[in-house]
C-alpha cells in the first residue's frame, strides 16, 4: 500500500493484474503496518478482507475502515495509515482513464488535474453496487488471459460505478469554476467558444455547461456576454475628455458584431442605451457609427 515504518513485515502474498488504465493488486502481510502514501499518478481504491485501518488525509480528514468498505485515495492527496489487516486489495485507476469515461457518460466530464473525491459514509447505500461489481470482476482483472475487448469492457464498467459512487470534492469544483471564470475575464476581448472555456477549466463542454448552471445559474456564453457588456460600459464611461468615442468600435472590440442585438442587451443590463452612457459621462464627442 505504501512505504511502511516500524515493525511492518514484507508482504508474504502479492498478486497483480490489469493494464495501464485499471490494475488490481492483492496483498497479504504478516502483521500490522504503519506508513504513508504520498501523491501518486493513479487514484487507489482499496478495501480490507480482515482487520481494521485508520486512514488520515493531508487535509486532516480521518476514516476508520473495517473489512469490506471501499475507500478511495485520491491521486493528488497524501495519506497516513495504520492497519492490522493481513489481507487487502488495491485497485489503481488512472485519472486520464476516468476523465475519458466521465466525458462520455456524464455532464461532469473533466480533464486536466486529477480529481479529489469525497468519501461516502460506511453506511452509504451507494457503496453496495460497487461492492457487488468488485466481487464480480476481481478475478477477471487478475486473469492474464482475459481478451483485450473483455478487459476494456470491464475497465469501463468499473470506472462508471466508481464515478457514480465517489463524487468530486467541493474544492475541486470551486477550483475548476475559478479557472473558467478567470479565463473568461482574461480573454473576453478574444473570439472564444464554450470549448475554449471548458479546456481552461479542465472539463468537457457538457461539464462546463453544467458547472455554470449549477453554480452561477447562467450558461458560460451568457456569463461571457455579461462580462463583455460590463467592459463596454466601463470603457464608454471612462473615456478621456475630448476623445472621440465610437460606440460601434468599442462594441466590436468586445466581440459584439450585431449592433442591434448589442444595443438591446446593453439596455436590458444597464437601463440605458450605449449613447446615453456616453452623453451622461460628460463632455466629449461620440459617434453612433
ZILINKA-V379332 format. One record per backbone hydrogen bond with DSSP energy under -1.0 kcal/mol. NH is the residue of the N-H (numbers start at 1). CO is the residue of the C=O. If there is no record, write none. Layout:
# ZILINKA-V379332
NH&CO, NH&CO
This chain:
# ZILINKA-V379332
3&36, 5&34, 8&5, 12&28, 13&28, 15&26, 17&24, 19&22, 23&92, 24&17, 25&90, 26&15, 27&88, 28&13, 29&86, 33&83, 35&81, 36&3, 37&79, 40&75, 43&93, 44&73, 45&91, 46&71, 47&89, 49&87, 53&65, 54&82, 55&63, 56&80, 57&61, 58&78, 60&57, 63&55, 65&53, 68&48, 69&66, 71&46, 73&44, 77&74, 79&37, 80&56, 81&35, 82&54, 83&33, 84&52, 88&27, 89&47, 90&25, 91&45, 92&23, 93&43, 94&21, 98&94, 99&95, 100&96, 101&97, 102&98, 103&99, 104&100, 105&101, 106&102, 109&106, 111&202, 118&167, 124&121, 127&124, 128&125, 131&127, 132&128, 133&129, 134&130, 135&131, 136&132, 137&133, 138&134, 141&137, 142&138, 146&143, 151&147, 152&148, 153&149, 154&150, 155&151, 156&152, 157&153, 158&154, 159&155, 160&156, 161&157, 162&158, 163&159, 164&160, 165&161, 166&162, 169&116, 173&169, 174&170, 175&171, 176&172, 177&173, 178&174, 179&175, 180&176, 181&177, 182&178, 183&179, 184&180, 185&181, 186&182, 187&183, 190&187, 192&190, 197&193, 198&194, 199&195, 200&196, 201&197, 202&198, 203&198, 204&109, 208&204, 209&205, 210&206, 211&207, 212&208, 213&209, 214&210, 215&211, 216&212, 217&212, 218&212, 223&219, 224&220, 225&221, 226&222, 227&223, 228&224, 229&225, 230&226, 231&227, 232&228, 233&229, 234&230, 235&231, 236&232, 237&233, 238&234, 243&240, 245&285, 247&287, 250&246, 251&247, 252&248, 253&249, 254&250, 255&252, 256&251, 262&258, 263&259, 264&260, 265&261, 266&262, 267&263, 268&264, 269&265, 270&266, 271&267, 277&273, 278&274, 279&275, 280&276, 281&277, 282&279, 287&245
